[in-house]
Structures are given as structure tokens and as C-alpha cells.
Amino acid sequence: MEQPPVKRIKRELKYQGSILKIYQDTVLVSGHEAHWDFIHHMGAAAVVPVTKEGKILMVRQYRNALDRYTLEVPAGALDSPEEAKIDCAHRELEEETGFKTRKENLEYLISVNTTVAFCDEAIDIFVARDLEESKQDLDEDEYIEVEAWTVKDLEEKIFKGEITDGKTIAAILAYARKYQVK
């Protein structure tokens, strides 16, 4: 099936925040002009921290957009567009969970585009093993509780609709599939 031609003819910045920019794009779709919202995100990384016992360290934190606490894999935005995603994952692991590992103990798992209809956010997800206890180093506006979960229990929470965060769902299910963890 042939796809109709789409051509962006204008991109106008409407808002700039610390990690994203919001634009209005003017596009031609099969000769018809349309206006599309576009959010540019600097990028992020996430990590599946696996304890010696095989449990996954998860973070529980308040998410303003949802007005509730969520259970997620540790993650964070890049400090700059040039930062390597593995470096971001390495940093976020320790900052959010209070556990660290050597960077060579981080293994790439998958990449996720979170909301392809209007945002270019891309998150690389890594698996972390050989964790050593350290200490959390949270931003002053963060409060995060760390909880250890079995993969089985996390999968149950996903399929009950209790975990709805896309990167977390992708991370847990990809980890379980790749390593045949039940």
C-alpha cells in the first residue's frame, strides 16, 4: 500500500521547558494543510535493577500528570543531548534506588518511543546486576520509595492494570521474555 505524501512546511516553537519543547507543525498531507502538535524530548534512560535474589528494584513516586503514585522502573532524562544513555541509566540507578553497579554491569535491553503520535521521546532500557548498596541522591522535589518485587508479581500488576507506565511495562515484559524469568 502506498503511503500518502506528508511534508512539514513549518515548525513553530510554542513553549520551552527544562526537558521538552512544544511545537506546532504545519504539514501538507496529500495536498491538504493540517496543524499537528509536536513535543521534542531530550531523551531518557531506564534500568531494570536485578538483586542477587532475582527481584527487581522498583521506585514508587508521585506523578503529577496522573495525580497518583506509580510503581516504575528507575528512569530519568538525559542531563544534556550529548549524554550517553548508558551513563544516564548508571546515574539514575544510584540516584533513585540507592544502589549502584559498575557501568560494565549494565546490559542494553530495549529502546522505547513512549508516545509516537506527538512526541519523539526515546528511552533506552538497561538491565543492572551485581548491585551494591549506596545511597539515594534525590532531587529536592523528589520523594521515592524503593521496593523489591518478583517478576511474577510485577506481571500480575501489569495485567491487572495496576502498572500502566509504558516504559515499565516494556521493561518488565522484555526482561521476563529475554531471560525466561517467571
C-alpha positions in Angstrom: 0.0 0.0 0.0 1.4 3.3 -1.0 1.5 5.9 1.8 0.3 9.4 1.1 2.9 12.1 0.9 3.4 14.1 4.1 5.6 17.3 4.1 6.2 19.5 7.0 6.3 23.1 5.8 6.6 25.0 9.1 7.6 24.2 12.8 6.9 26.9 15.4 8.1 26.7 19.0 5.2 27.4 21.4 6.8 26.5 24.7 10.3 25.5 26.0 10.8 23.8 29.4 13.8 22.2 31.0 13.5 18.8 29.2 11.0 19.4 26.4 9.9 21.8 23.7 6.4 22.1 22.4 5.9 23.0 18.7 3.0 23.5 16.3 3.8 21.9 13.0 2.1 22.9 9.7 2.1 19.9 7.4 0.7 19.0 4.0 -0.9 15.6 3.9 -2.0 14.6 0.3 -2.1 18.3 -0.5 -4.2 19.3 2.5 -2.8 21.6 5.2 -3.0 20.4 8.8 -1.7 21.5 12.1 -0.1 18.9 14.4 1.3 19.3 17.9 4.8 18.0 18.4 6.7 17.6 21.6 10.5 17.3 21.4 12.0 15.4 24.4 15.8 15.3 25.0 15.7 11.6 25.7 15.9 9.3 28.7 17.2 6.1 30.1 15.7 3.5 32.4 17.1 0.5 34.2 15.8 -2.9 35.5 17.9 -3.4 38.7 18.1 -7.1 39.5 19.1 -8.1 43.0 21.1 -11.2 43.9 17.8 -12.9 44.8 16.4 -12.1 41.4 14.0 -9.4 42.5 13.5 -6.2 40.6 14.0 -2.9 42.5 11.1 -0.6 41.6 10.5 3.0 42.6 7.2 4.3 43.9 6.8 8.0 43.3 4.1 10.6 42.8 3.3 11.6 39.2 1.6 14.9 38.9 0.2 14.3 35.4 -1.7 11.3 36.8 -2.3 12.8 40.3 -1.3 9.5 41.9 1.7 7.4 43.0 3.0 4.9 40.4 5.3 1.9 40.6 8.0 2.2 37.9 11.5 1.1 36.9 14.1 3.8 37.8 14.5 6.3 34.9 15.4 9.8 34.1 16.0 12.3 31.4 19.4 12.9 29.9 21.4 15.8 31.5 22.2 17.0 28.0 21.6 15.9 24.5 25.2 14.7 24.3 24.9 12.4 27.4 25.2 8.7 26.5 22.0 6.8 27.6 24.1 4.2 29.4 25.6 7.0 31.5 22.2 8.3 32.3 21.0 4.8 33.4 24.0 4.4 35.5 23.4 7.7 37.3 19.7 7.2 37.7 20.1 3.8 39.2 22.1 5.1 42.1 20.2 8.4 42.5 16.8 6.8 42.6 17.4 3.5 44.3 20.4 4.0 46.5 22.1 1.0 44.7 24.9 1.2 42.2 26.9 -1.1 39.9 29.8 -0.7 37.6 28.9 0.6 34.2 30.1 -2.7 32.5 27.4 -4.5 34.5 24.7 -2.6 32.6 23.3 -4.5 29.7 21.2 -3.0 26.9 17.7 -4.5 26.8 15.4 -2.5 24.5 14.5 1.0 23.2 11.0 2.5 23.6 9.4 5.5 21.9 6.8 6.5 24.5 4.1 8.4 22.7 4.7 8.3 18.9 1.6 10.3 17.9 3.0 13.6 19.2 6.3 13.2 21.0 9.8 11.9 20.0 10.8 10.8 23.5 13.1 7.8 23.2 14.1 5.7 26.2 16.9 3.1 26.2 16.3 0.5 28.9 19.2 -1.4 30.5 19.4 -4.3 33.0 21.7 -3.8 36.0 23.2 -6.7 38.0 25.8 -7.0 40.8 24.2 -4.2 42.7 26.0 -2.7 45.7 24.2 -0.7 48.4 25.0 3.0 48.2 22.6 5.9 49.0 19.8 7.8 47.2 20.7 11.2 45.8 17.2 12.6 45.0 16.4 16.0 43.5 14.9 18.3 46.1 11.5 17.9 44.5 11.6 14.1 44.5 10.3 11.6 47.1 10.9 8.0 46.0 10.3 4.7 47.9 12.3 1.7 46.7 10.6 -1.7 46.7 11.8 -5.2 45.7 9.4 -7.2 43.6 9.3 -10.6 41.9 8.8 -10.6 38.1 5.7 -12.8 38.6 4.1 -10.2 40.9 5.0 -7.3 38.6 3.5 -9.2 35.6 0.3 -9.7 37.6 0.2 -6.0 38.4 0.7 -5.2 34.7 -2.2 -7.5 33.6 -4.5 -6.2 36.3 -3.9 -2.6 35.1 -2.2 -1.6 38.3 1.1 -0.7 36.5 0.3 1.5 33.5 3.6 3.2 32.8 4.7 2.3 29.3 8.4 2.1 29.8 7.9 0.0 32.9 5.6 -2.5 31.2 8.0 -2.8 28.2 11.0 -3.2 30.6 9.5 -5.9 32.8 7.9 -7.9 30.0 11.1 -7.7 27.8 13.3 -8.7 30.8 11.0 -11.6 31.6 10.9 -12.8 28.0 14.6 -12.4 27.3 15.7 -14.2 30.4 12.8 -16.6 30.6 12.0 -15.4 34.2 8.7 -16.5 35.7 
